[in-house]
C-alpha cells in the first residue's frame, strides 16, 4: 500500500524528491477493474520509487507504487499536437496483485512532464546501480507495523542533492501538504538512489493494500535532528494510528 489516512505512505528512510498535484494516469494491458479508466491525483517521486495517489477515494485503485527496479521502456513523449506525457511499463512483483506487466501513461495537467520524466529516469538509473538481485522484481510484502506522521525531511529533497544530481524542484516547488505523509518503520525493500541502506534483499515492496496486522503493532516514535539548526530537534507528537491501513480484502479490492 502507498496510501494511509488520505495521504501517502512511505518506508522508513524514504523521502520525497518531487511532488505534483495535478496528474492524470491511465493503464493498458491489464484486465482487472482496478486498471480501468482515467485516474486523476497526485504523483510523488521518492528516493526509491514513483507513487500515484488517486484523488477519487472510491476508485478500485486508491494508490499505485512503481519501484524503480520494476520500471522498463520508460519514454518521454513530445507529440507535435497535444501535451507532453510519460509512458512506460511496470512489471508485477510476486504477490503484488497483478501478473505480467502493465503499460502506463502519465499526463501532467499543469506541465512539467519532461522535467519529471527526466528526474525519474535519473533516479531509476542511480537506484539500478544498487540492485544486486536478479532481473526479477522483489516480491511484495505488506507492512506489518503501525504507521505515523513522517518527520519533515521526508517531505522534500536534500537541497545539497544526491551524488552531484539535484532534483528539479524549481519546476516542482510545491511540497506535499502538511500532515499528508505517513511512514512505516519498515525499511525500503528495494534499493534507492542512496544505495542499499536499509535494503533487505528479497522481502519486497509493492502495490497492494497491506494485510491486517496484529492490533498490538505500535507506531514507532522517532526524532529528527537538523544539523543546520542545532538548537532545535523535531520530535513528532505521539502517534495515534495504532491500526494499520485496511486490508486489501476489506477495502473492496482497492488495489495499489
CORLINLIN-V622611 format. One record per residue. SS is DSSP state (H for helix, E for strand, - for the rest). PHI is phi in radians with two decimals (* if undefined). Layout:
ss phi
SS PHI
SS PHI
This chain:
ss phi
- *
- -2.20
E -2.46
E -2.84
- 0.95
- 1.38
E -2.16
E -1.79
E -1.98
E -2.16
E -1.47
E -1.07
- 1.52
- -1.54
- -2.41
E -1.59
E -1.58
E -2.39
E -2.37
E -2.35
E -1.70
E -2.39
E -2.18
E -2.09
E -2.20
E -2.48
E -2.04
E -2.59
- 1.55
- -2.28
- -1.60
- -1.07
H -1.08
H -1.09
H -1.64
- -1.50
- 1.45
- -1.38
E -2.16
E -2.00
E 3.12
E -1.89
E -2.15
E -2.14
E -1.83
E -1.94
- -1.21
- -2.25
E -2.98
E -1.97
E -2.23
E -1.93
E -2.03
E -1.33
- -1.34
- -1.60
- -1.22
- -1.71
- -1.22
- -1.01
E -1.97
- -1.42
E -2.63
E -2.51
E -1.92
E -2.05
E -0.99
H -0.95
H -1.26
H -1.81
E -1.47
E -2.68
E 0.92
E -1.35
E -2.34
E -1.79
E -1.67
- -2.24
- -1.16
- -1.10
- -1.97
- 1.86
- -1.42
- -1.12
E -2.70
E -1.88
E -2.31
E 3.13
E -2.27
E -2.18
E -1.50
- -1.21
- -1.60
- -0.98
- 1.42
- -1.56
- 1.39
- -2.69
- -2.12
- 1.31
E -2.56
E -2.14
E -1.51
E -2.42
E -2.30
E -2.16
E -1.94
E -1.79
- -1.19
- -1.84
- 1.49
- 1.75
H -1.02
H -1.19
H -1.11
H -1.14
H -1.09
H -1.13
H -1.16
H -1.09
H -1.12
H -1.14
H -1.11
H -1.11
H -1.11
H -1.13
H -1.20
H -1.11
- -1.16
- -1.80
- -1.70
- -1.71
- -1.38
- -1.37
- -1.40
- -1.64
- -1.09
- -1.18
- -1.17
- -1.50
- -2.19
- -1.18
- -1.12
- -2.07
- -2.01
- -1.27
E -2.42
E -2.66
E -1.13
- -1.28
- -1.21
H -0.91
H -1.06
H -1.25
H -1.41
- -2.65
- -1.28
- -1.19
- -1.03
- -1.37
- 1.49
E -2.36
- 1.03
- 1.66
E -1.86
- -2.01
- -1.02
- -1.34
- -1.23
- -1.23
- -1.49
- -2.14
- -1.30
- -1.32
- -1.83
- -0.99
- -0.99
- -1.00
- 1.08
- -2.17
E -2.03
E -2.16
E -2.44
E -1.67
E -1.60
E -1.50
E -1.24
- -1.02
- -1.52
- -2.55
- -1.25
E -2.18
- -1.29
- -1.59
E 1.86
- -1.64
- -1.03
- 1.36
- -1.49
- -1.75
- -1.02
- 1.72
- -1.56
- 1.41
- -2.65
- -3.10
- -2.40
E -1.93
- -1.13
- -1.18
- -1.25
- -1.08
- -1.75
- -0.99
- -1.15
- -1.32
- -1.14
- -1.90
- -1.05
- -1.59
- -1.63
- -2.27
E -2.29
E -2.36
E -1.93
- -1.72
H -1.11
H -1.40
H -2.42
- -1.12
- -1.38
- -2.30
E -2.26
E -1.67
E -2.16
- -1.13
- -1.12
- -0.95
- -1.43
- -1.97
- -1.66
- -1.35
- -1.86
- -1.23
- -1.01
- -1.00
- -1.30
- -1.03
H -1.13
H -1.56
H -1.62
- 1.17
- 0.99
- -1.45
E -1.46
- -2.65
